[in-house]
Amino acid sequence: MISSITTGPSSRASNFELLRILAMFFVLVVHADFAVLDPPTPDQLHAAPLNGATRILIEMFAIVSVNIFVLISGWFGIKASLRGFTKLLFQVVFYSMAVYLFFTAFGSAPFTGEQIMANLLKVWVIQEWFVMSYMVLYVLSPILNAYVENASGRQLGGTILAFYALQTLASLFYESEQFVNGYSAISFVGLYLLARWLRLYGASLLRVSTGLMCMLIPWLAASLAMFIIIWNAVPNIAWHFLFYSNPLIVIEAVGYLILFARIRPFVSRVVNLLSSGCFAVYLLHMNPWIYIHFKHFVAEQYTRLNGPVVILAIGAFLVAFFLVSCIIDLLIRQPFWRAISRCISVREKK
């Protein structure tokens, strides 16, 4: 079974689709935490340590979101095809234009040729960095697959170790423009190869204890981050823990992968349908016309509510946003794509 953004939902392994759903929900959590409010300062942590510690810990747990998403693709291997790439591109353009036309209809966005071109070509490339990085990975996947098939386990492992040594050095100490702290296609290549190695040669690591050990990393990272912030020992170093390229974050993501790989494979139509629509969650909430309202609503809850209530309120909002996005995808975008696919198939037969 191939599990990636571009495959159908009917026969996917639902244990991994649950992980995909969790990863996408973590994306919402990250964008509702530090992306809305700045990270807590030393003064804020001294004034309200429980509030600041909770926010840091939530961020540490959720920041693995993108890494998990790419690891799943690497675990199963991307089977690149023109139809698959077209489907991915269609999803991106569909939501970019649909959201823009919706806001235009209500007078909230100007209807101009320049804006149309921006929403067709520019917005999703600049604003939604993940899309372009994943497209590059998708295009490169046949080359990566060929290397994995022809390299020995030792060669592949050596390549991965060298890659992460270089990325760690470049990202944590120099903030390299090539790796962009993990927000790049080249970092996706490293994650993809790592997951392929785990699937093919990492049997000894696929134990429950290994996964649970990885899950403890957020607690360690959050504690270190808080210590650095409170004592202001090394300014800005604490937030290096939140880079996708941080090896601790990579190991944590691998921990999630191992835990869900240990679940006995099963197929659930409900889980798989939700998973097939969850990419829409990203494309909708990251659309700039929606994102500004998303951030405003979450920030308003932080201001209006206190304590556990604010976490419950924002959590309920994120769950609702997730479900509505999936329903929109299932009822509108997916039937639209199936109709287009049928037309293409008919023309190809003729």
N, C-alpha and C positions, 0 to 999 in steps of 0.2 A: 504493500500500500504506500502510495506517495502522498505525503501530507504537506501541502504548501498553500500559499494564498490562492493559487489558480486552479486547484482541483475541486471536483464536485464533492458533496457531503455524504453520499449514500453509504460508502464503504470505508470511511476513515476510521482509524482506531480511536475510540472515544476517550480513552484515557489521555491521549495526547491532545485531543480537541478540548478537553477540560483545561488542560494546561494552557492552550492557546487562548481560551476565554479568560483565564486568570491573568495571563500576560497583558491582554488588551485592557482588562479592568485596571491593572496596575498602571497602565499608561494614563488613564483618567485620574487615578489617585495622584500620580506625580504632577500632573498639570493642575490639580486642585490644591496642591500643597505649596511647595517652594516656587512654582511658576506663578502662583497668584500673589502670595505674600513673600517678601524677601526672607531668606533664611534668618533664624533668630540671632540676634546680636548678643555679645556678652552681657550687656545691661538687661536685655529681655530675659535671658536665662537666669540671671541673678534675681530678677523681680518675680518671674513666674517659671521656676525650674521644671515643674511637672508639665506645663503646657509646652514649653520649648523642647523638653526631652521626648514627649509624645510625638511632636511633629517631626523631629529628627529621626526617630525610630521608624515611623511610618514611611518616611522618604527612603530610608535605607532598605526597607523591605520591598518597596515598590519599584526602585530604580532599576531593577533587573529586567524590567518589562521587555525592552527592545532586544536585549541579549537572548532572552528566552525565545522570543519569536523567531530569531534567526537560527538559533540552535535546533529548533524543531525542523526547520527546512533542511538543515545539515544532517540531522539524524536520519531522515528518510531519503534525502537526496533530491535535488530539483531535477525534474525531467523536462528540460526546456523545449519549447515548441513555439512556432509562430502563433498558433491559436492561443496558447497559454499567455504569451506576452501581450497579445492583442486584448485578451480578457482583462489582464491587469491594467493596461493602459485605459481601457474602456471604463473601468470602475473609477479611476482617478478623474478622467474628463467628465464623466457623467455627473459625479457629485460636485465637482467644481462649477460646472455650468448650471446644474439644477439649483444649487444654493444661490448662485448669482441671480438667476432669472426669478427666483422666489422673492428675493429682497428687492429686485427691480420692480416686480409687480406691485409691491406695497410702497413704492416710492422711497425706499431706503438706500438704493444704489442707483447711480446714473447709468442710463442705457446708451452706451457709446461703443463705437468700433474698437477703440483702444481698450476699453474694459473687457469687451468680449475676447479679444486676443490675449489679454492678460490672464483671464480665467481659463482659457484654453491651453496656454503654453507656459506662462510665467509663474502664476500663483503656486501651483503644486510643486514646482521645481524649487522655488526659493523658500516658501513657507514650510512645506512639508518635506524636509530633507530626507526622511526615511524612504519616501517613494523613489526618489532618484537613486539612492544608495542600493535599495533592493533591486531596482531594475538593472543596475550595473552587475550586481551579484548574479541575477538571473541570466544575463547575457554571458557572463564568464563561467557559469556552472558547468557547461560541457567540458571546458578545459580543466576545471578543478576536478571533475569526476574522472576524467582520463588520467590525471596525475594520481589520484587516490587508487585507481584500479591497477596502475603499473608500479607504484612505489611499494616498498615493503613497510611493515608496521614501524620498524625502527626508523626508516627514512622519513615517513610521514610524521612520526613523533618528534624527530629532530627538527624538522621544518617548523612544527607548531611551537616547540620550545624556543627556537631562535626568533620566531615571529613575536611571541609575547614578551621575550626579553627586550627586543627592540622597541615594541610598542610601549611597554612600561617605562622604559628609559626616556623615550621621546615625549610621551604624554605627561608623565608626572613631574618631570624635571624641566622640560623645554616647551611643553604645550605645542607640540609640532603641528604645523599646518597640514601635514600629510595625513595624520591620524585623527586630528580634530577631536581629541579626547574620546574617541569611539564613535563619534557622529559622522561616520564616513564609510564608503563602500569597502575600503581596504580593511577596516576593522571587521566588517561583515564577512570578508573572505577568511579571516582568522577564526571567527566563530564557526563558520561553515566547516572548515577543515577539522576543527576541534571536535565537533559533533560527529563527523564522519569517522574520526579515529576512535571515539568512544563507542560508536555502534559496532565497529569492526574488530577493535583490538582491546577495548577497555572493560572486558568482562569482569576482571578482578575488582574494578571500581564500582560496578553496578550492585552495590549492597545498600540496604536500608541505612546502616550505620553511617556510610559515606554521605548519603543524601542529608541525613539529619545533622551531621557535623557541619556540612556546608550551610545549613539553615541557621546555624548559630552565628555565622559571620556578621549578619546585620547588627546583632547585639554588641559584638566586639567593635565593629566599625563605628556604631553610634556612640558607644562609650568613649572611644578615642576622640571622635569629633567633638563631643561635648567638653572633654577635658581640654582640648586645644582651644576651643572657643572661650570657655570660662576664664582660662588663664592667659588667653591671648598670646600664647607662647610663640607661635609662628603664624602671622596673619595670612589668611586665605588658604593655608595648607589643609585645613579641615574639610573644605569643600572639594578637595581632590578625591575624597572618598566617594563622591557622587559621580565621578567620570565613568562612562560606560567602559572605558579602557582600563579602569582600575582592576588589577588582577583579583582583588577581593570580590568585586562585583561579578566578574566573570566566573569565579569559583562558586559564588552563591547561585548564579543562574544555572550552572552545571548541577548543583545540588537539587534544584527543582526538577531538572530534566531526569536525573537519576530516580528521584522519588516517584515521578509519574510513570517512568519506564518500568518500575517495579510493580505497578498496578496490573493485575491480570487483564489482558486485552478484552475489550467488549465493544459492542456497537450499539449506540443509543441514537435514534433518529432525532430526538429533541436536542440533545447535546450537539450533534453534528450540524443540525440546521442553525442553531445559534452561532456555532463556530463559523459556519460558511458566511454568515452575515456580519461577523464582528470586525472585519476590516473597514466596514462602513462607519463604525464607531470612531475610528481614527480620522477617516477622511471628512466626516461631518464636524466633529468638535474642533479639529485643527484648521478648518476653513476660516479665513480671517473674518468673514462676515458673521460667523457664529461664535468664534473664539472670544471675541471681545465681550459678548453677552455672557458666555460661559464663565469667564473670569470675573465679570462684574457680579453675577449671581453668587458665586462661591465667596468672593470677598465680602459681600453683604451679610452672608451667614456668619462669617468670622466676627463681624462687627456687632451683629444683632444678638448672637447667642454666646453661651459660655460653657466650659467644661465638656463633659461627655455628650451633651445635647448637640453641640455643634458638629461633632464627629458623626453622630447618628443622622442629623439632618443632611449633611453633605453626602454621607454614604448613601442615603435613600435617593438623593438627587442623581448621583452617579449611576446607581442601579437602574433608575428609570430612564436616564439618558441612554444607557447601554441597550436596554430592551427595546426602546423606541427606535433606535438606530438600526438594530437587527431586523425589526419588523418592517421598517421602510425598505431595507435591502431585499428582504424576502418577498415582499408584495409588489415592489415597483422595479427595482434595478435588475433583479435576477430574471423575472419574466421578460423584461425588455431585452436582456442579453440573449435569452433563449430564442426569442423571436428573430433577432439579428443573426444568430448562429444558424437557425434553420434556413434563412434566406441565403446565407453564404454557402451552406451545404448544397442547396438546390442548384445554385448557379455553378458550383464546382462540378456537379454531376452532369449538367448540360454541356 
